Amino acid sequence: MRFCVFLTGLAVFLAEPVGAANSPKLQLAEQRLAAMVTENPGEYGIAAMDLSTGRSISFNANQQFPMASTMKIAVAAAYLTEVDAGRRGLGDLVGGTSAIALMDAMITRSDNRATDLLIETLGGPAHVDRWLRAHGLTEIRVDRTIAQLLSARRDLQDVRDSSTPTAMLGLLRLIDTGSSLRPGSRSLLLDMMRRCRTGSNRIRGILPLGATVEHKTGTLSGYTGDVGFLTSPSGQRIAVAFFARGGENRPAVIATAARMIYDAFGTEPRPDALIRVLAGQAASANLSNAAERPQAASN
């Protein structure tokens, strides 16, 4: 783990005067974010947006990356749209289990069997892909079931089941604004994302106490992803998408980038002592990476 790389950049970032999240500040934060990720091995795609102002930070945001299990957000949204339309119910049995139980397992534990059962009952991956198109989302696609994805030869450059960070932000904004889901369905999905148990060393890794995270992870051999929402105690809400392939430090780099973004949009004081705290927490996140390694699942 190259702590000297990202902590040096982070130290400079945190030394900036604290003020409103104005455009020059975000531009500077974006430059330093880019410097941090490019100095670490691997290929990263990052996009973040303050949902109240539309201001954003990005890096390689229009490049395609695998979604892995982050696509399960789209599966959930597609099913909940059917529920909102009265065509399906949360209590409907799918493979002998209620749809809501399958959805909860899919989002909170990244259960692949639950995902594929929901995809099957919807009519296959093409239905989820059509749902994306119907809502004006491009540069994001769902082509295969999780079983098909995992059984195929691994190619992290494959455009199937991929998204750009910008397109993933589009999906997150669609869910958050409530334009695609009724309030009850939106709240249900966000609650599941808030209870996500996977990827504790990614977005959640070194955020300050009081920050709320609603997210979904994705993992393949050589690939790490995490997407969702960061909410400050004041209610400021940021949509984020992190995709990374190659390299060795992906979870810790994502954790550091998430903290940089959270602080860039925020207005809370950030003392220099925080650098020492982040160093210790990043070390813990790196050590816990062994516990987050993908198994047969794409979590």
C-alpha positions, 0 to 999 in steps of 0.5 A: 500500500503506497500510503505516501502517495495518497496521504501526501496528496490528501495532506495538501488537499486538507490544508486548503482553506475551508469555505463554501463548495464553490467552483474553483474549490471543486476544480482544485479538488478534482485536480488533486483527486486525479493526481492521487488516483493516477499515482496509484497503480490501476485504472480508475473511473470516478464521478460525484455530484452534489444533488442539490446544486448539480456541481460535480467532480470526475475522473475518467467519468466517460470511460466504460467499466464493468459494473459487476454487482453494482448493476443490482441497483438497476434490477431492484429499480426495475422490479420496484417499477413493476410494483409501483405499476401494480403488475407485481407485488413485494410479497410475490413468491419467486423461486419459493421466496418473497420478492422483497426477501430476494431483493433485500438479500440481493442488495444487502448481501449481494446474493447472486442467486436472488439476483438471477431469480429476480432477473428471470421473473422480470423476463431476463437481462433484456428487461432490465436493459429496456428499463434503463433505456426507457428512462433515458439512461445510455452508456450503461447496459445489462446483458447477462445474468450474474451466473452468465457473467461469472461463467464467462471468460474474464475480460475487464474491458468487455463492454457487456454489463458495463457503465461509465461513472457518469451513466451510473450517476444518472441511475443514482439521480433517477432513483434519488429524485423519485421520478422513476419510483414512488416514494415508498419504493424509493425509501425501501431501496435506499434503506436496503442500500444503507444496510449493505454489508459488503465493502466496508473498506471502500466508500465507508472506509474512512468517512467521518462519524455522522456520514450516512452511506447508501451504496452497492458494491461490485467485485470481480478478480482484478476489479472493485466498484462501489456506488451510492450516496453520501449524506452529511449530518446537515443533509447535504447529499452526494451521489458517487460512483467509483470503478477500479480495475487493475492495481493492488490498492483499489479498496483503499484508493476508493476509500480515500477518494470518497473522503476527499470528495465528501470533504470537497463538497462539505463545509465542516472544519478539517483539522490537520490532525485528521491526516493522522487519523486517515493514515491509521484508518486507511491502514485498517481498511487495507488490512481488511481487504483480505476479508473482502476478496470476492468468492464465487460471488460478484459482490 
